[in-house]
């Protein structure tokens, strides 16, 4: 059974995160607008990737529904932006995504393997098709305007959601519920026989992870003036977190974070410098990473840490 418990060295990892947070808090006061916007994008992908890992990492249920929950948040911002305050809209978006995940989880989390993945992917297309039909036939227009918020506000809200999602993943990974989730991933039937209510645990964890995605969709939508179903429910947001988590490594919490930071910055760099070839270059880098880093960056770091004591012992014995 996997021994994943958040951070392998809680003391040093927590100190490192605290120092990073101290650097990030005052950053909008002196950094350029471009840097603030870029970091907001990085925060977004970290939250979605960590949230995806909260459920799919230990259970091994591959969910392709992040775009659905993110899009619910986007449309919540568009629909309630003129009515409620920003904190209220963010909470509402998170709750709506939570409720959607409970509904979807109650129906689908008895499915396994490719069936669950295909259903969650189909959910995104189902919502997009329904919204287009609804807007054309009832609202008379496709798409909506969104109340804009300044980049500094988006930055700090995303930073808050980021810290909250990482803290949730860390505490869950070190709790008895995290152990139960990992046992589901190892052998769900055995976990059920030990008295774990596997269905309820999966649904609740799935919904908690979805709530962070929905809240993220709300605040990121405020950077756009106009949204439509295809913009809000972008399928890239279903596949990229999976790639980022796998490349970063899911055995440790810092793996998905590293994967999200690396690929978000890489995508930005390739788009700005190689706008016509970035997808090709991005694909080549992705294939190489999958071939030569099967356990991700986190797995590579674990292997190096495991070899250090052996090297020191061999040196002292000589």
C-alpha positions as CSV (number, residue, x, y, z in Angstrom):
1,X,0.0,0.0,0.0
2,X,1.2,3.5,-0.8
3,X,2.6,5.5,2.1
4,X,1.7,8.8,0.7
5,X,1.1,11.3,3.6
6,X,1.3,14.7,2.0
7,X,4.9,15.9,2.6
8,X,7.7,13.4,3.3
9,X,9.4,15.8,5.7
10,X,6.7,17.9,7.2
11,X,9.0,20.3,9.1
12,X,11.2,21.3,6.2
13,X,8.3,21.3,3.7
14,X,6.2,23.5,5.8
15,X,9.0,26.0,6.4
16,X,9.7,26.1,2.7
17,X,6.0,26.8,1.9
18,X,5.9,29.4,4.6
19,X,8.9,31.2,3.1
20,X,7.4,31.0,-0.4
21,X,4.1,32.4,0.9
22,X,6.0,35.3,2.5
23,X,7.6,36.1,-0.9
24,X,4.3,35.8,-2.7
25,X,2.2,38.0,-0.4
26,X,3.8,41.4,-1.2
27,X,4.7,40.5,-4.8
28,X,1.9,42.5,-6.5
29,X,3.3,45.7,-4.8
30,X,6.5,45.6,-6.9
31,X,6.1,43.1,-9.7
32,X,5.0,43.9,-13.2
33,X,1.4,43.3,-14.3
34,X,2.5,40.5,-16.6
35,X,4.1,38.7,-13.6
36,X,1.0,39.0,-11.5
37,X,-1.2,37.7,-14.4
38,X,1.2,34.8,-15.0
39,X,1.3,33.8,-11.4
40,X,-2.5,33.9,-11.3
41,X,-2.5,31.4,-14.1
42,X,0.0,29.2,-12.3
43,X,-2.1,29.4,-9.1
44,X,-5.1,28.3,-11.1
45,X,-3.5,25.2,-12.5
46,X,-1.9,24.3,-9.1
47,X,-5.4,24.4,-7.5
48,X,-7.1,22.4,-10.2
49,X,-4.2,19.8,-10.3
50,X,-4.0,19.5,-6.5
51,X,-7.8,19.2,-6.3
52,X,-7.8,16.5,-8.9
53,X,-5.1,14.7,-7.0
54,X,-7.1,14.8,-3.7
55,X,-9.6,12.4,-5.2
56,X,-8.0,10.7,-8.2
57,X,-4.5,10.3,-6.7
58,X,-5.3,7.8,-3.9
59,X,-8.4,6.2,-5.4
60,X,-7.0,5.8,-8.9
61,X,-10.3,6.8,-10.4
62,X,-9.3,9.0,-13.4
63,X,-11.7,11.9,-13.5
64,X,-11.9,14.0,-16.6
65,X,-14.5,16.4,-15.1
66,X,-12.4,19.3,-13.9
67,X,-13.6,21.4,-16.8
68,X,-17.2,20.8,-15.8
69,X,-16.7,22.0,-12.2
70,X,-14.5,25.0,-13.3
71,X,-17.2,25.9,-15.9
72,X,-19.9,25.9,-13.3
73,X,-17.9,28.5,-11.4
74,X,-17.4,30.6,-14.5
75,X,-21.1,30.6,-15.2
76,X,-21.9,31.4,-11.6
77,X,-19.7,34.5,-11.8
78,X,-21.5,35.5,-15.0
79,X,-24.9,35.0,-13.6
80,X,-24.5,36.4,-10.2
81,X,-21.8,39.0,-10.7
82,X,-24.3,41.9,-10.8
83,X,-26.2,40.6,-7.7
84,X,-23.8,39.3,-5.1
85,X,-20.5,40.3,-3.7
86,X,-17.3,38.6,-4.9
87,X,-16.9,36.4,-1.7
88,X,-20.5,35.3,-1.9
89,X,-20.2,34.4,-5.6
90,X,-17.0,32.4,-4.9
91,X,-18.7,30.4,-2.1
92,X,-21.8,29.9,-4.3
93,X,-19.7,28.6,-7.2
94,X,-17.9,26.2,-4.9
95,X,-21.1,25.0,-3.4
96,X,-22.8,24.5,-6.8
97,X,-19.8,22.5,-8.0
98,X,-19.9,20.5,-4.8
99,X,-23.6,19.7,-5.4
100,X,-23.0,18.7,-9.0
101,X,-20.1,16.4,-8.0
102,X,-22.4,14.8,-5.4
103,X,-25.0,14.1,-8.0
104,X,-22.5,12.9,-10.6
105,X,-20.6,10.9,-8.0
106,X,-23.7,9.2,-6.7
107,X,-24.5,8.1,-10.3
108,X,-21.0,7.2,-11.6
109,X,-18.7,6.3,-8.8
110,X,-19.9,2.7,-8.9
111,X,-18.3,2.6,-12.4
112,X,-14.6,1.8,-12.6
113,X,-11.6,2.3,-14.9
114,X,-12.2,3.7,-18.4
115,X,-16.0,3.8,-17.9
116,X,-15.8,6.4,-15.2
117,X,-13.2,8.4,-17.2
118,X,-15.4,8.4,-20.3
119,X,-18.6,9.4,-18.3
120,X,-16.8,12.3,-16.7
121,X,-15.5,13.5,-20.0
122,X,-19.0,13.1,-21.5
123,X,-20.3,15.2,-18.7
124,X,-18.4,18.2,-19.9
125,X,-19.8,17.9,-23.4
126,X,-23.3,17.3,-22.1
127,X,-23.2,20.6,-20.1
128,X,-21.9,22.5,-23.1
129,X,-24.6,21.2,-25.4
130,X,-27.3,21.9,-22.8
131,X,-26.2,25.4,-22.2
132,X,-26.0,26.2,-25.9
133,X,-29.5,24.9,-26.4
134,X,-30.8,26.8,-23.4
135,X,-29.2,30.1,-24.4
136,X,-30.3,29.9,-28.0
137,X,-33.9,28.9,-27.2
138,X,-34.6,30.8,-24.0
139,X,-32.1,33.7,-23.5
140,X,-31.8,34.5,-27.2
141,X,-28.0,34.8,-27.2
142,X,-25.0,32.6,-26.7
143,X,-22.6,33.7,-24.0
144,X,-22.7,36.2,-21.2
145,X,-20.8,39.3,-20.0
146,X,-18.8,39.0,-16.8
147,X,-18.1,41.7,-14.2
148,X,-14.4,42.3,-14.2
149,X,-12.1,42.4,-11.2
150,X,-8.6,43.9,-11.1
151,X,-5.6,41.5,-11.4
152,X,-4.4,42.2,-7.9
153,X,-7.6,41.0,-6.4
154,X,-7.6,37.9,-8.6
155,X,-4.0,37.2,-7.5
156,X,-4.8,37.3,-3.8
157,X,-8.0,35.4,-4.0
158,X,-6.3,32.7,-6.1
159,X,-3.4,32.6,-3.5
160,X,-6.0,32.1,-0.7
161,X,-7.7,29.3,-2.6
162,X,-4.3,27.8,-3.4
163,X,-3.2,27.7,0.3
164,X,-6.6,26.3,1.3
165,X,-6.5,23.5,-1.3
166,X,-2.9,22.5,-0.4
167,X,-3.8,22.5,3.3
168,X,-6.8,20.3,2.7
169,X,-4.8,17.9,0.6
170,X,-2.1,17.7,3.2
171,X,-4.4,17.2,6.2
172,X,-6.5,14.7,4.3
173,X,-3.5,12.7,3.2
174,X,-2.3,12.4,6.8
175,X,-5.7,11.4,8.2
176,X,-7.5,8.1,8.5
177,X,-9.7,9.2,5.6
178,X,-6.6,9.5,3.4
179,X,-5.6,6.0,4.5
180,X,-9.1,4.8,3.6
181,X,-8.9,6.4,0.2
182,X,-5.5,4.8,-0.5
183,X,-6.9,1.4,0.5
184,X,-9.7,2.0,-2.1
185,X,-7.0,2.6,-4.7
186,X,-5.2,-0.6,-3.7
187,X,-8.2,-2.9,-3.5
188,X,-11.7,-1.4,-3.1
189,X,-13.3,-4.8,-2.3
190,X,-10.9,-5.4,0.6
191,X,-11.5,-1.8,1.8
192,X,-15.2,-2.4,1.8
193,X,-14.8,-5.6,3.7
194,X,-12.9,-3.8,6.5
195,X,-15.9,-1.6,7.2
196,X,-15.1,1.4,5.0
197,X,-18.2,3.0,3.4
198,X,-16.3,3.3,0.1
199,X,-19.2,4.9,-1.9
200,X,-19.8,7.7,0.6
201,X,-16.1,8.4,1.1
202,X,-15.6,8.6,-2.7
203,X,-18.5,10.9,-3.2
204,X,-17.6,13.3,-0.4
205,X,-13.9,13.5,-1.5
206,X,-14.9,13.9,-5.1
207,X,-17.2,16.8,-4.2
208,X,-14.7,18.5,-1.9
209,X,-12.1,18.5,-4.8
210,X,-14.8,19.8,-7.2
211,X,-15.6,22.7,-4.8
212,X,-12.1,24.1,-5.2
213,X,-12.3,23.9,-9.0
214,X,-15.7,25.7,-8.9
215,X,-14.3,28.5,-6.7
216,X,-11.3,28.8,-9.0
217,X,-13.6,29.2,-12.0
218,X,-15.5,32.0,-10.3
219,X,-12.5,34.2,-9.7
220,X,-10.7,33.4,-13.0
221,X,-13.9,34.3,-14.9
222,X,-13.6,37.9,-13.6
223,X,-10.5,38.3,-15.8
224,X,-12.6,37.8,-18.9
225,X,-15.2,40.3,-20.3
226,X,-17.2,37.7,-22.2
227,X,-17.7,33.9,-21.8
228,X,-19.6,31.3,-23.7
229,X,-20.1,27.5,-23.0
230,X,-17.0,26.5,-24.9
231,X,-14.8,29.1,-23.2
232,X,-16.1,28.2,-19.7
233,X,-16.0,24.4,-20.2
234,X,-12.6,24.2,-22.0
235,X,-11.6,20.6,-22.3
236,X,-8.0,21.5,-21.8
237,X,-8.8,22.0,-18.2
238,X,-9.9,18.4,-17.9
239,X,-6.7,16.9,-19.5
240,X,-3.9,19.3,-18.4
241,X,-4.3,18.7,-14.6
242,X,-4.1,14.9,-15.2
243,X,-0.9,15.5,-17.2
244,X,0.6,17.9,-14.7
245,X,-0.2,15.5,-11.8
246,X,1.3,12.5,-13.6
247,X,4.5,14.3,-14.7
248,X,5.0,15.9,-11.3
249,X,4.3,12.6,-9.5
250,X,1.4,11.8,-7.2
251,X,3.2,10.0,-4.4
252,X,4.0,13.3,-2.7
253,X,2.0,16.5,-2.5
254,X,4.7,18.6,-4.0
255,X,4.7,16.5,-7.2
256,X,1.4,17.9,-8.6
257,X,2.5,21.4,-7.5
258,X,5.8,21.1,-9.4
259,X,4.1,19.6,-12.4
260,X,1.6,22.5,-12.6
261,X,4.2,25.2,-12.1
262,X,6.5,23.7,-14.8
263,X,3.9,23.1,-17.5
264,X,2.1,26.4,-17.0
265,X,5.3,28.3,-17.3
266,X,6.5,26.1,-20.2
267,X,3.2,26.7,-22.1
268,X,3.5,30.5,-21.6
269,X,7.1,30.5,-22.7
270,X,6.4,28.4,-25.8
271,X,3.3,30.4,-26.8
272,X,5.2,33.7,-26.6
273,X,8.4,32.6,-28.3
274,X,7.2,29.9,-30.7
275,X,3.5,30.7,-31.4
276,X,3.4,28.5,-34.5
277,X,5.3,25.5,-33.1
278,X,4.5,25.5,-29.4
279,X,2.1,22.6,-29.6
280,X,4.6,20.4,-31.4
281,X,7.4,21.3,-28.9
282,X,5.0,20.9,-26.0
283,X,4.0,17.4,-27.2
284,X,7.6,16.3,-27.7
285,X,8.6,17.4,-24.2
286,X,5.5,15.7,-22.8
287,X,6.3,12.4,-24.5
288,X,10.0,12.5,-23.3
289,X,8.8,13.2,-19.8
290,X,6.4,10.2,-19.8
291,X,9.1,7.9,-21.2
292,X,11.9,8.8,-19.0
293,X,10.0,10.0,-15.8
294,X,7.4,7.2,-15.3
295,X,7.0,8.1,-11.6
296,X,7.2,11.8,-12.3
297,X,9.5,14.5,-10.9
298,X,8.4,13.6,-7.3
299,X,9.4,9.9,-7.9
300,X,12.8,11.0,-9.2
301,X,13.4,13.1,-6.1
302,X,12.3,10.2,-3.8
303,X,14.8,7.9,-5.6
304,X,17.6,10.4,-5.0
305,X,16.7,10.8,-1.4
306,X,16.6,7.0,-0.9
307,X,20.1,6.6,-2.4
308,X,21.8,9.3,-0.3
309,X,22.0,7.3,3.0
310,X,23.4,4.3,1.1
311,X,26.1,6.5,-0.5
312,X,27.0,8.0,2.8
313,X,27.1,4.5,4.5
314,X,29.4,3.1,1.8
315,X,31.7,6.1,2.0
316,X,32.1,5.8,5.8
317,X,32.6,2.0,5.7
318,X,35.5,2.5,3.3
